[in-house]
Amino acid sequence: MTERFSEQLNNFDEHNPLEQLIERLKPLHSILSQNSYVKDTTSRLKQIIDDADSQPIVLFLGKERVGKTTVINSLIGRNLLEDRPTEPTRTNTFLKYGNEEYIKAVFLNGMVVTFDIANLSLFTISNTESAQIIRKHLDYLEVYITCELLKKVTIVDSVALEAGANNTAYFSPALLQRCNEVFWVLQAGSPATEAELNFIEKLNKMGITAHLVVNGIDQVDGEVENFLDMEKERYGYFIGEDVPVSALQAQEARNTNSTQLLIDSRITQLSQLMFQLIDNKQKKTRHITERFIQWLERLRIEINTIPAREPYISAFEYVIQHQSDFHSDAAQLQKDKALIDSLDKQYESVSKVFKEVQTLFQLLQTLNGHSYLRDPIIDMYEEMAVLYQKNVRDYRKLHVEYSMEYGQLEKQFKKQTGTSLKFPLEESELTPFLSEHIQTLNKVQKNCEQKLVLIKKYEQFVLEKLDSVQSRLNELVENQLLSIHNQLNELESKRIRERANMTASVNKLAEFNCIAEAQSFIKDALEPLLLERVLPIKEQEKMQIQQTINHLVTVDFTYETPIATEPDEILEPLNLKEKYQLFELRLTEEDIISDIPELPEKIEF
C-alpha cells in the first residue's frame, strides 16, 4: 500500500462495511485519475463512489406513453418534468435534492455544463434541431430541485425502452447497474409485450428484480385487480412488489387539495414502498460491492490490454529499442565528434579552395581535384581552356624552333660572308643553302600563324565566359558549404530527435506509473478487505476476486529507464561561416591571358 494513503484509510467507521470499501476506493480513484488512457474506467469507479456516498437511486422505466414522467411528477409533488403524450422523454434524467435549482448536463466526453432550470424541456422532450444536436453528445442530466422526498432518494426518469435483438427490449446496462431499485411502469389495461417480458427475465439474470407499477387505475373501472392477477400469472416470478396507482388522480388531488383523491390515487403507497426498499442498507452495500467486483474485472481486462495497445506499446518499444544506443553514448559521442571534425575540415578546405588561384592554369588544376566543382557548364569551359593553353604551349614551342633555326642561319651566313644577316638579301647573296633554310623558317612561321589563330579563338571564348563561369564556380562552392552545414545540422537534429523521442517515450510510459501504483494498492489495501468477512461477498465471489487481482497485478509495467547524459558537447552551435572566411574566385582578363612572343614575320626574297 502506498504511504500517502495509509493514514487516510484509518479514518473510517469500522462498523460500516460500505464506508470501509468507499474509503479505499477514493484513493484508488485518485491514483487512476493520473492516467488519461483509463479515463472511462476511472469515471465508472467515480460513479460507484458517488452513488455509494449519495442517496439511493430509484429508476422508473417502461415503454412510451405509460406515464413514467407523470408518476414521477406525482411523487415529487410538482409538474417539473413535462409529460406531453406526443413528446416522450428523450434523456435519462436524475432528480436530486438541491438548495438551489439548476441543471447539470453530463456529456459523453466527460464535460459537465450547468444550465438554468428553465431550460429543462430543451434537454428532455424538445425535438428542435438544436435540441437534437445537444442530445447527440449528451450522456445524462442531473436536475437539482428543492424537494423533501429527494433528500432520501434520487429518482431517474428514463427514456423509453427500445426495440432490441431477439424480441427483447433494450435499456442501458450501465444505468441499470447504477440503480438500487427499478420500478417498471405499465399502463393499466395494456398487458406487457413479449419484448418487455423478455427484458424483465433478462433483468433477473442480471440480479435485478423490478417492481411493478400499474398506472392509470382510474381508467379501468375497478378492473385493476383482475389486470394485476393476469399479469402476475404471466411473469409474477420475475417481479418483486406491485403497486397500482393513478398519477393523474394524484396531480388532481394536489391541485384541489383533495385528501380522498390522493388516497384513491395510491401514490402514497408507492412512495412508502420506495422508502421501505431503499432503507435496506445491507442491500445497498451488496449492490455497491457487486458493482465494484464487476468494475474490478473490467479494470483487469483493460490493464491486461494496455501493454499491447497504443500509446504504451510504441513508447515501450522505442525505449527498449534505443536503450543500447543511449547506454553506449560515449562510443557514439566519439563517432559523432570524429564526423564533426571531418566536416569542419571539409568546410575549411572548401572555403579556401580558390584562395591561391591566381591564373587560369591554377584554376584548371583546382577543377581537376574537386568533384563538387563539376557541372556541364564548367566542363565545357574547362575543355576550351585546356585547348587554349595547349595551343599556347604549341605556339611557344614553334616560336622556340623558329628562333633556333634563325640563329643557325645567322651563324652560317656570317661564316660564309663575314657579314651579319640582313633581309632582304641581294640576289648574289642567295645560295641554295640559304634558300633551303629560309623556306624552313617560313614553314615554321606559317605554323605559328595558324596556332595564333586558334589561340585567339579559344582566348575569346575563355574571356567571354569568364564572369559567368566564375559566378557558377562560386555558387558551387557555396552549395558545397551549405551541404556540409546541412550535414552538421542533420547530425544535430538527429541527436535532438533521438533525445526528444526518448524523453517523450519515457514521459509517456511514466504516465502509466500510476497503473503500477494502483496494482499495488489493490493488492495491499483492497484485497484484504474484500476477502475478510466484512462485506457481503459470497465464497465463490471471493475466489473470483482473488483470481482477478492475481491476474491484474501480474501485468508488468516496469522498464529500465535510459541513463540521461549531459547535453552533447558536439551539439553546441558551430558557426562555420564566421569561423572560416570564404575566398571567392576573382580572376581578371590579365589573369587568364597567357603571354606569348610576337608572331615572326615571313621572310621575303
Wavefront OBJ file of the C-alpha trace (Angstrom):
o trace
v 0.000 0.000 0.000
v 1.332 3.475 -0.817
v 2.293 5.520 2.248
v 0.461 8.639 1.115
v -2.904 6.864 1.547
v -2.210 4.745 4.643
v -3.298 7.423 7.126
v -6.408 8.239 5.114
v -7.553 4.596 5.212
v -7.562 4.580 9.003
v -10.188 7.325 9.185
v -13.390 5.355 8.629
v -16.142 3.753 10.657
v -15.056 0.164 11.185
v -18.683 -0.826 11.825
v -19.826 0.404 8.404
v -18.607 -2.050 5.727
v -19.724 0.168 2.839
v -17.825 3.127 4.256
v -14.717 0.969 4.627
v -14.971 -0.016 0.969
v -15.557 3.521 -0.291
v -12.699 4.932 1.794
v -10.419 2.518 -0.043
v -11.930 3.266 -3.439
v -11.336 7.010 -3.138
v -7.509 6.711 -3.051
v -7.688 4.170 -5.878
v -9.667 6.666 -7.954
v -7.119 9.374 -7.119
v -4.299 7.116 -8.348
v -6.004 6.118 -11.602
v -7.050 9.706 -12.365
v -3.416 10.460 -13.199
v -3.725 8.435 -16.411
v -5.986 9.722 -19.172
v -5.916 6.406 -21.057
v -8.094 4.660 -18.469
v -10.387 7.659 -18.240
v -13.622 5.781 -18.917
v -12.858 3.042 -16.385
v -11.822 5.668 -13.834
v -15.072 7.566 -14.447
v -17.049 4.399 -13.756
v -15.204 3.992 -10.456
v -16.075 7.604 -9.602
v -19.733 6.808 -10.284
v -19.588 3.878 -7.861
v -18.067 6.122 -5.192
v -20.542 8.943 -5.796
v -23.531 6.590 -5.846
v -22.391 4.953 -2.607
v -21.977 8.349 -0.915
v -25.264 9.726 -2.268
v -28.903 8.848 -1.788
v -30.166 5.510 -3.177
v -31.100 5.691 -6.863
v -34.548 4.563 -7.992
v -35.157 4.083 -11.706
v -38.556 4.275 -13.388
v -38.598 2.599 -16.778
v -41.109 1.308 -19.325
v -42.241 1.739 -22.878
v -43.598 5.012 -24.320
v -46.803 6.615 -23.038
v -47.240 4.539 -19.887
v -46.941 7.643 -17.676
v -43.458 7.305 -16.148
v -42.917 11.063 -16.101
v -46.399 11.733 -14.696
v -45.812 9.206 -11.892
v -42.520 10.929 -11.000
v -44.172 14.377 -11.032
v -46.797 12.981 -8.641
v -44.109 11.670 -6.301
v -42.183 14.972 -6.112
v -45.436 16.979 -5.857
v -44.894 19.348 -8.827
v -45.071 19.331 -12.628
v -41.319 19.659 -13.050
v -40.961 17.254 -15.970
v -43.148 17.988 -18.964
v -45.296 14.961 -19.804
v -46.757 15.658 -23.217
v -48.201 12.449 -24.712
v -46.770 13.317 -28.135
v -43.267 14.104 -26.856
v -41.687 11.218 -24.927
v -38.728 11.746 -22.565
v -35.577 11.764 -24.672
v -32.858 11.989 -21.968
v -32.238 9.963 -18.822
v -32.777 12.482 -16.039
v -31.571 12.141 -12.424
v -33.654 14.160 -9.960
v -31.596 15.139 -6.919
v -32.048 17.380 -3.931
v -30.526 20.844 -4.073
v -30.938 24.083 -2.137
v -30.536 25.856 -5.465
v -32.376 24.603 -8.527
v -30.366 24.063 -11.695
v -29.483 21.515 -14.377
v -26.146 19.744 -14.698
v -25.647 18.291 -18.183
v -23.093 15.459 -18.335
v -21.785 14.925 -21.876
v -20.307 11.772 -23.390
v -16.786 13.254 -23.450
v -16.940 13.821 -19.689
v -17.596 17.564 -19.920
v -20.118 18.920 -17.395
v -22.092 22.123 -18.023
v -24.713 23.759 -15.785
v -27.904 25.390 -17.075
v -30.871 27.246 -15.656
v -33.778 25.029 -14.609
v -35.950 26.855 -17.172
v -34.080 25.020 -19.962
v -35.155 21.567 -18.771
v -37.586 20.839 -21.597
v -34.864 21.618 -24.148
v -32.976 18.539 -22.945
v -35.838 16.202 -22.045
v -38.602 16.464 -24.670
v -37.837 19.201 -27.227
v -37.458 17.915 -30.769
v -35.934 21.055 -32.280
v -32.783 20.794 -34.368
v -30.638 22.466 -31.682
v -32.023 20.125 -29.008
v -31.249 17.099 -31.173
v -27.663 18.297 -31.687
v -27.169 18.758 -27.928
v -28.667 15.373 -27.056
v -26.458 13.653 -29.631
v -23.487 14.389 -27.350
v -25.354 14.186 -24.018
v -24.933 11.263 -21.611
v -27.485 12.167 -18.924
v -28.922 15.055 -16.892
v -28.799 15.781 -13.189
v -31.631 18.097 -12.107
v -31.271 19.611 -8.647
v -34.507 20.837 -7.020
v -35.774 21.657 -3.537
v -37.917 18.644 -2.673
v -38.067 16.880 0.716
v -38.534 13.456 -0.888
v -35.252 13.832 -2.760
v -33.339 14.248 0.490
v -33.729 10.483 0.862
v -33.702 9.230 -2.708
v -32.551 10.075 -6.241
v -35.227 9.371 -8.864
v -34.424 8.681 -12.519
v -36.900 9.491 -15.280
v -35.707 7.300 -18.126
v -36.066 7.220 -21.870
v -38.489 4.626 -23.200
v -37.445 1.016 -23.663
v -36.129 0.451 -27.155
v -36.640 -2.451 -29.518
v -33.704 -4.802 -29.130
v -32.382 -8.046 -30.536
v -34.237 -11.373 -30.156
v -37.515 -9.593 -29.432
v -36.123 -8.223 -26.146
v -36.493 -4.592 -25.152
v -33.241 -2.738 -24.578
v -32.131 -0.335 -21.863
v -28.659 0.967 -20.931
v -26.910 -1.696 -18.788
v -24.604 0.980 -17.336
v -27.570 2.933 -15.967
v -29.303 -0.209 -14.713
v -26.168 -1.118 -12.820
v -26.126 2.226 -11.018
v -29.677 1.951 -9.666
v -30.565 0.476 -6.286
v -34.184 -0.208 -7.196
v -36.036 -0.471 -10.507
v -39.748 0.288 -10.941
v -41.278 -0.978 -14.159
v -44.308 1.060 -15.219
v -47.263 -0.430 -17.144
v -50.415 1.302 -18.274
v -53.494 -0.317 -16.712
v -55.344 -2.437 -19.245
v -52.306 -2.664 -21.556
v -50.571 -6.022 -20.956
v -46.817 -6.345 -21.136
v -45.482 -7.168 -24.577
v -43.328 -10.204 -25.280
v -40.299 -7.899 -25.673
v -40.973 -6.454 -22.207
v -41.341 -9.915 -20.676
v -38.040 -10.990 -22.194
v -36.482 -7.821 -20.818
v -37.797 -8.472 -17.290
v -36.407 -12.002 -17.476
v -33.069 -10.572 -18.622
v -33.051 -8.211 -15.609
v -33.472 -11.227 -13.317
v -30.436 -12.879 -14.873
v -28.529 -9.659 -14.143
v -29.582 -9.941 -10.479
v -32.133 -7.116 -10.746
v -35.700 -7.667 -9.553
v -38.017 -4.969 -10.896
v -41.100 -3.835 -9.008
v -44.313 -3.351 -10.986
v -46.154 -0.016 -11.064
v -49.519 -0.155 -12.855
v -50.518 3.399 -13.760
v -53.971 4.656 -14.755
v -56.144 2.610 -12.382
v -58.801 5.317 -12.580
v -59.364 4.456 -16.252
v -60.172 0.720 -15.970
v -63.323 0.935 -13.830
v -62.260 -1.286 -10.956
v -60.709 -3.950 -13.147
v -57.189 -3.227 -11.935
v -57.066 -6.250 -9.611
v -58.056 -8.604 -12.423
v -55.476 -6.973 -14.666
v -52.797 -7.382 -11.978
v -53.702 -11.017 -11.375
v -53.481 -11.799 -15.093
v -50.106 -10.058 -15.438
v -48.662 -11.706 -12.312
v -49.784 -15.071 -13.600
v -47.695 -14.437 -16.741
v -44.475 -13.235 -15.103
v -45.018 -12.756 -11.378
v -41.967 -14.878 -10.528
v -39.755 -12.246 -12.222
v -41.044 -9.201 -10.323
v -40.916 -8.043 -6.728
v -43.607 -5.794 -5.271
v -46.527 -4.387 -7.232
v -48.375 -1.093 -6.760
v -51.389 0.146 -8.775
v -51.558 3.969 -8.946
v -53.227 6.825 -10.755
v -50.750 9.593 -11.428
v -53.465 11.802 -12.905
v -55.599 11.479 -9.732
v -52.550 12.355 -7.647
v -51.989 15.504 -9.708
v -55.658 16.458 -9.444
v -55.589 15.828 -5.686
v -52.633 18.185 -5.366
v -54.398 20.848 -7.456
v -57.646 20.541 -5.490
v -56.181 19.712 -2.073
v -58.370 16.582 -2.027
v -57.179 14.115 0.591
v -59.583 11.393 -0.571
v -58.451 11.711 -4.159
v -54.855 11.420 -3.004
v -55.734 8.227 -1.120
v -57.541 6.858 -4.159
v -54.517 7.567 -6.339
v -52.392 5.251 -4.104
v -49.356 7.375 -4.910
v -48.563 7.489 -1.199
v -48.340 3.685 -1.154
v -45.784 3.909 -3.947
v -43.625 6.408 -2.038
v -43.890 4.298 1.137
v -42.815 1.171 -0.767
v -39.945 3.093 -2.337
v -38.677 4.282 1.075
v -39.142 0.815 2.560
v -36.987 -0.708 -0.178
v -34.184 1.863 -0.109
v -33.958 1.730 3.671
v -32.230 -1.650 3.367
v -28.585 -0.620 3.990
v -27.338 -4.161 3.648
v -28.882 -4.373 0.181
v -27.201 -1.119 -0.823
v -23.854 -2.395 0.461
v -24.316 -5.584 -1.523
v -25.289 -3.598 -4.614
v -22.223 -1.332 -4.445
v -19.987 -4.326 -3.713
v -21.324 -6.194 -6.770
v -20.709 -3.167 -8.928
v -17.149 -2.897 -7.687
v -16.470 -6.600 -8.307
v -17.703 -6.151 -11.881
v -15.608 -2.993 -12.200
v -12.536 -4.819 -10.922
v -12.906 -7.389 -13.689
v -13.276 -4.569 -16.206
v -10.055 -2.984 -14.886
v -8.255 -6.326 -15.153
v -9.230 -6.618 -18.821
v -8.167 -3.059 -19.537
v -4.835 -3.316 -17.709
v -4.162 -6.617 -19.454
v -4.579 -4.951 -22.864
v -2.595 -1.742 -22.122
v 0.862 -3.215 -22.950
v -0.446 -4.348 -26.335
v -2.106 -1.102 -27.427
v -1.229 2.488 -28.151
v 0.258 4.669 -26.853
v 2.020 2.318 -24.408
v 3.299 -0.198 -26.946
v 5.019 2.367 -29.202
v 6.624 4.175 -26.272
v 7.786 0.932 -24.661
v 9.169 -0.492 -27.905
v 11.041 2.753 -28.619
v 12.653 2.765 -25.173
v 13.686 -0.891 -25.411
v 14.915 -0.493 -28.992
v 17.086 2.547 -28.233
v 18.288 1.654 -24.743
v 21.505 0.136 -26.095
v 22.175 3.286 -28.134
v 21.825 5.508 -25.094
v 23.865 3.180 -22.924
v 26.739 3.443 -25.411
v 26.629 7.216 -25.634
v 30.377 7.540 -25.046
v 31.247 5.491 -28.139
v 28.577 7.225 -30.184
v 29.820 10.590 -28.962
v 33.334 9.808 -30.229
v 31.940 8.794 -33.623
v 29.921 11.964 -33.836
v 32.894 14.100 -32.804
v 35.045 12.447 -35.473
v 32.358 13.198 -38.048
v 32.151 16.778 -36.816
v 35.940 17.184 -37.146
v 35.819 15.760 -40.647
v 33.029 18.094 -41.716
v 34.813 21.006 -40.084
v 37.951 20.300 -42.140
v 35.902 19.851 -45.282
v 34.264 23.222 -44.698
v 37.630 24.893 -44.173
v 39.045 23.275 -47.329
v 36.091 24.257 -49.494
v 36.004 27.828 -48.200
v 39.699 28.217 -49.193
v 39.595 26.253 -52.441
v 40.123 29.399 -54.571
v 42.388 31.232 -52.140
v 45.616 30.503 -54.106
v 44.044 30.501 -57.574
v 45.501 33.470 -59.497
v 45.869 32.073 -63.008
v 43.913 30.017 -65.491
v 46.400 27.188 -65.087
v 45.860 27.122 -61.304
v 42.114 27.174 -61.868
v 42.323 24.151 -64.157
v 44.389 22.281 -61.588
v 41.827 23.106 -58.886
v 38.914 21.950 -61.041
v 40.665 18.681 -61.696
v 40.920 17.882 -57.972
v 37.394 18.624 -56.679
v 34.318 16.793 -57.919
v 31.881 19.265 -56.326
v 33.115 21.891 -58.845
v 31.816 19.921 -61.814
v 28.789 20.534 -63.944
v 28.197 20.710 -67.771
v 28.931 24.442 -67.998
v 32.182 24.119 -66.081
v 33.171 21.011 -68.059
v 32.770 22.869 -71.368
v 34.720 25.864 -70.092
v 37.497 23.608 -68.810
v 37.673 21.858 -72.191
v 38.096 25.168 -74.071
v 40.578 26.489 -71.538
v 42.678 23.337 -71.839
v 42.695 23.763 -75.642
v 43.659 27.408 -75.193
v 46.622 26.541 -73.025
v 47.658 23.629 -75.237
v 47.777 25.881 -78.284
v 49.725 28.485 -76.336
v 52.291 25.812 -75.431
v 52.417 24.598 -79.048
v 52.893 28.171 -80.258
v 55.716 28.754 -77.824
v 57.455 25.532 -78.938
v 57.154 26.580 -82.581
v 58.455 30.036 -81.735
v 61.472 28.495 -79.993
v 62.025 26.238 -83.004
v 61.913 29.310 -85.285
v 64.364 31.226 -83.128
v 66.846 28.347 -83.048
v 66.624 27.844 -86.845
v 67.076 31.576 -87.416
v 70.133 31.634 -85.132
v 71.802 28.780 -87.012
v 71.106 30.572 -90.269
v 72.747 33.752 -88.951
v 75.851 31.883 -87.864
v 76.193 30.094 -91.190
v 75.684 33.319 -93.174
v 78.313 35.220 -91.200
v 80.741 32.342 -91.537
v 80.380 32.350 -95.357
v 80.195 36.091 -95.963
v 81.836 37.611 -92.947
v 78.842 39.943 -92.549
v 75.641 39.903 -90.439
v 72.451 38.508 -91.894
v 70.052 41.209 -93.032
v 66.940 40.988 -95.114
v 66.163 41.489 -97.856
v 69.158 39.753 -99.375
v 70.789 40.632 -102.631
v 70.341 38.055 -105.348
v 74.090 37.496 -105.360
v 73.928 36.599 -101.658
v 71.239 33.961 -102.026
v 72.732 30.484 -102.097
v 70.966 27.141 -102.251
v 71.788 26.674 -98.549
v 70.213 29.992 -97.592
v 67.201 29.335 -99.763
v 66.551 25.985 -98.085
v 66.810 27.430 -94.542
v 64.597 30.375 -95.394
v 61.899 28.004 -96.650
v 62.145 26.061 -93.372
v 61.812 29.277 -91.382
v 58.785 30.365 -93.367
v 57.186 26.953 -92.839
v 57.591 27.270 -89.064
v 56.318 30.840 -89.267
v 53.245 29.567 -91.086
v 52.590 27.030 -88.327
v 52.970 29.755 -85.714
v 50.451 31.865 -87.572
v 47.918 29.024 -87.633
v 48.393 28.369 -83.944
v 47.935 32.019 -83.180
v 44.557 31.949 -84.932
v 43.453 29.058 -82.705
v 44.815 30.800 -79.642
v 42.741 33.905 -80.389
v 39.652 31.762 -80.947
v 39.904 29.924 -77.619
v 41.057 33.029 -75.823
v 37.939 34.853 -76.942
v 35.688 32.058 -75.590
v 37.566 31.849 -72.277
v 37.362 35.609 -71.753
v 33.704 35.907 -72.772
v 32.611 33.116 -70.359
v 34.898 34.147 -67.511
v 32.343 36.106 -65.464
v 29.520 33.570 -65.776
v 31.847 30.637 -65.028
v 33.314 32.390 -62.004
v 29.809 33.071 -60.698
v 28.864 29.449 -61.260
v 32.016 28.174 -59.545
v 31.425 30.441 -56.553
v 27.854 29.171 -56.459
v 29.045 25.546 -56.484
v 31.391 26.324 -53.599
v 28.534 27.893 -51.624
v 26.357 24.867 -52.371
v 29.068 22.562 -51.075
v 29.464 24.652 -47.930
v 25.709 24.572 -47.464
v 25.729 20.807 -47.902
v 28.381 20.446 -45.201
v 26.452 22.805 -42.960
v 23.281 20.791 -43.548
v 25.100 17.590 -42.616
v 26.103 19.206 -39.349
v 22.551 20.374 -38.783
v 21.185 16.926 -39.613
v 23.562 15.332 -37.137
v 22.492 17.820 -34.515
v 18.809 17.367 -35.399
v 19.166 13.597 -35.324
v 20.593 13.661 -31.827
v 17.960 16.131 -30.704
v 15.206 13.996 -32.247
v 16.572 10.861 -30.613
v 16.646 12.519 -27.228
v 13.259 14.169 -27.742
v 11.709 10.856 -28.819
v 13.290 9.070 -25.891
v 12.158 11.771 -23.486
v 8.640 11.681 -24.929
v 8.533 7.887 -24.738
v 9.847 7.812 -21.174
v 7.356 10.521 -20.185
v 4.574 8.595 -21.909
v 5.482 5.450 -20.001
v 5.698 7.486 -16.808
v 2.003 8.243 -17.229
v 1.419 4.550 -16.611
v 3.359 4.503 -13.343
v 0.061 5.158 -11.612
v -1.215 1.849 -13.019
v 1.589 0.034 -11.224
v 0.748 2.050 -8.113
v -2.914 1.070 -8.498
v -1.937 -2.598 -8.823
v -0.016 -2.383 -5.557
v -2.833 -0.525 -3.837
v -5.454 -3.067 -4.912
v -3.279 -5.951 -3.716
v -2.310 -4.382 -0.389
v -5.334 -2.287 0.586
v -8.373 -3.722 -1.208
v -7.803 -7.453 -1.427
v -7.638 -7.953 2.384
v -10.900 -6.056 2.837
v -12.665 -7.946 0.053
v -11.556 -11.330 1.357
v -12.388 -10.633 5.003
v -15.872 -11.332 6.373
v -16.766 -7.647 6.354
v -18.549 -7.094 3.065
v -21.474 -9.238 1.822
v -19.389 -11.289 -0.603
v -20.024 -14.973 -1.376
v -17.209 -17.514 -1.148
v -17.358 -18.173 -4.873
v -17.035 -14.437 -5.496
v -14.001 -14.275 -3.204
v -12.269 -16.904 -5.311
v -13.126 -14.880 -8.413
v -11.828 -11.676 -6.771
v -8.570 -13.363 -5.798
v -8.049 -14.673 -9.341
v -8.899 -11.284 -10.831
v -6.438 -9.437 -8.583
v -3.702 -12.028 -9.143
v -4.086 -11.642 -12.919
v -4.296 -7.872 -12.582
v -1.034 -7.484 -10.650
v 0.956 -9.816 -12.901
v 0.896 -7.305 -15.773
v 4.356 -5.747 -15.612
v 4.702 -2.016 -16.208
v 8.327 -1.778 -15.100
v 11.109 -0.966 -17.556
v 14.677 0.250 -17.458
v 14.871 3.985 -17.931
v 17.848 5.019 -20.105
v 20.524 6.887 -18.187
v 20.304 10.538 -19.120
v 23.615 12.068 -20.183
v 24.716 15.651 -20.158
v 23.905 17.660 -23.294
v 26.291 16.620 -26.064
v 29.206 18.982 -26.471
v 29.043 18.303 -30.203
v 25.616 19.864 -30.255
v 26.962 23.251 -29.309
v 26.254 25.567 -32.237
v 29.087 25.610 -34.802
v 29.067 28.857 -36.779
v 31.388 27.734 -39.562
v 30.558 30.776 -41.638
v 32.130 33.014 -39.027
v 34.915 30.567 -38.286
v 36.184 30.302 -41.859
v 36.432 33.139 -44.382
v 35.143 32.326 -47.830
v 37.623 33.129 -50.628
v 35.689 33.630 -53.832
v 37.169 33.202 -57.289
v 38.027 36.642 -58.670
v 40.149 36.228 -61.831
v 40.602 39.098 -64.297
v 41.367 39.031 -68.031
v 45.035 39.648 -67.230
v 44.997 36.514 -65.041
v 43.577 34.482 -67.910
v 45.594 35.700 -70.936
v 48.905 33.941 -71.469
v 51.968 35.931 -72.520
v 53.243 34.773 -75.931
v 56.034 36.129 -78.196
v 55.057 38.093 -81.225
v 54.478 36.248 -84.477
v 57.678 36.133 -86.628
v 57.434 37.902 -89.971
v 57.528 35.910 -93.170
v 60.911 36.267 -94.948
v 60.547 37.662 -98.424
v 63.403 37.280 -101.027
l 1 2 3 4 5 6 7 8 9 10 11 12 13 14 15 16 17 18 19 20 21 22 23 24 25 26 27 28 29 30 31 32 33 34 35 36 37 38 39 40 41 42 43 44 45 46 47 48 49 50 51 52 53 54 55 56 57 58 59 60 61 62 63 64 65 66 67 68 69 70 71 72 73 74 75 76 77 78 79 80 81 82 83 84 85 86 87 88 89 90 91 92 93 94 95 96 97 98 99 100 101 102 103 104 105 106 107 108 109 110 111 112 113 114 115 116 117 118 119 120 121 122 123 124 125 126 127 128 129 130 131 132 133 134 135 136 137 138 139 140 141 142 143 144 145 146 147 148 149 150 151 152 153 154 155 156 157 158 159 160 161 162 163 164 165 166 167 168 169 170 171 172 173 174 175 176 177 178 179 180 181 182 183 184 185 186 187 188 189 190 191 192 193 194 195 196 197 198 199 200 201 202 203 204 205 206 207 208 209 210 211 212 213 214 215 216 217 218 219 220 221 222 223 224 225 226 227 228 229 230 231 232 233 234 235 236 237 238 239 240 241 242 243 244 245 246 247 248 249 250 251 252 253 254 255 256 257 258 259 260 261 262 263 264 265 266 267 268 269 270 271 272 273 274 275 276 277 278 279 280 281 282 283 284 285 286 287 288 289 290 291 292 293 294 295 296 297 298 299 300 301 302 303 304 305 306 307 308 309 310 311 312 313 314 315 316 317 318 319 320 321 322 323 324 325 326 327 328 329 330 331 332 333 334 335 336 337 338 339 340 341 342 343 344 345 346 347 348 349 350 351 352 353 354 355 356 357 358 359 360 361 362 363 364 365 366 367 368 369 370 371 372 373 374 375 376 377 378 379 380 381 382 383 384 385 386 387 388 389 390 391 392 393 394 395 396 397 398 399 400 401 402 403 404 405 406 407 408 409 410 411 412 413 414 415 416 417 418 419 420 421 422 423 424 425 426 427 428 429 430 431 432 433 434 435 436 437 438 439 440 441 442 443 444 445 446 447 448 449 450 451 452 453 454 455 456 457 458 459 460 461 462 463 464 465 466 467 468 469 470 471 472 473 474 475 476 477 478 479 480 481 482 483 484 485 486 487 488 489 490 491 492 493 494 495 496 497 498 499 500 501 502 503 504 505 506 507 508 509 510 511 512 513 514 515 516 517 518 519 520 521 522 523 524 525 526 527 528 529 530 531 532 533 534 535 536 537 538 539 540 541 542 543 544 545 546 547 548 549 550 551 552 553 554 555 556 557 558 559 560 561 562 563 564 565 566 567 568 569 570 571 572 573 574 575 576 577 578 579 580 581 582 583 584 585 586 587 588 589 590 591 592 593 594 595 596 597 598 599 600 601 602 603 604 605
